[in-house]
């Protein structure tokens, strides 16, 4: 037995970590648009050939660099997804707050926004993005909806994919455009809006945290969410913007609940 160990392995691992650290720091400083393999090689003190043997494109390297940072900063998000807070709204609010903190309070934000843009141009990166980032996050988040079904808050035939789009669509919209704050108030308001849109009712007694009344009617509530006639109750103001909408009692914030499309 010699002191050399497995030939090449320690150096390979050290080089990979150095490359990822260099790429991550450059991404945080400049974004993916100005990232170059030459600079990564220089900062990591490795050769370009070494980088290209492991990563066939700049996008592939950027994705691994992003994940090396994001996974290290996402313990709060993992805890939020695993911990049952007793209601769909509470679970969604906790998960959204944790996600927002991760993507706005760390170096991950600039990397994430750049990667989302790069995914639109690089088909191979788009596949990796879906397999390694998008699908795992959506799969983990779907457990929040499964809990709500078990509690009797939402119907068992709820469209999970559409519900997840309702959660992530507005969140990514604010992240990418930066037009309004991605803060705790937004996260709480979005969680409440999604729960309302899905027709969430208080949990059944003995389900989840043991609080609440009987679950929702399978066909949906009459005033909020999707009704048995296929319409959706939405808080809007003023109602004149929805031709043919029918008014219902006012809701907080001065908006009015109207049905869309209008009932015949």
Number of C-alpha atoms within 10 A of each C-alpha: 4 5 5 8 9 9 8 9 10 12 11 12 11 10 18 17 15 18 24 23 19 19 29 27 18 21 27 19 14 13 20 24 13 10 19 13 18 13 15 25 19 13 16 19 13 16 15 14 11 14 22 13 9 11 15 10 15 18 24 19 22 26 25 16 23 26 20 16 18 19 13 10 19 17 12 15 20 17 13 23 21 14 12 17 17 19 25 29 22 18 23 25 23 24 25 26 21 21 21 22 19 21 20 15 11 15 19 23 22 20 27 24 17 20 24 15 13 19 18 10 11 14 11 12 22 19 13 15 18 14 12 14 13 13 12 12 15 16 13 12 21 16 16 24 25 17 20 26 21 16 29 25 28 29 22 14 9 16 11 17 11 9 17 17 13 18 19 13 12 14 18 15 13 15 20 15 9 10 9 10 11 22 14 16 12 19 24 18 13 21 24 18 18 20 26 20 17 24 26 26 25 19 27 19 15 11 21 18 14 12 15 19 16 15 21 20 17 15 15 22 20 15 16 22 22 21 18 13 10 13 17 23 26 19 19 17 15 10 17 11 9 15 10 15 17 17 13 13 9 14 11 7 9 10 15 20 21 25 25 17 15 14 11 4
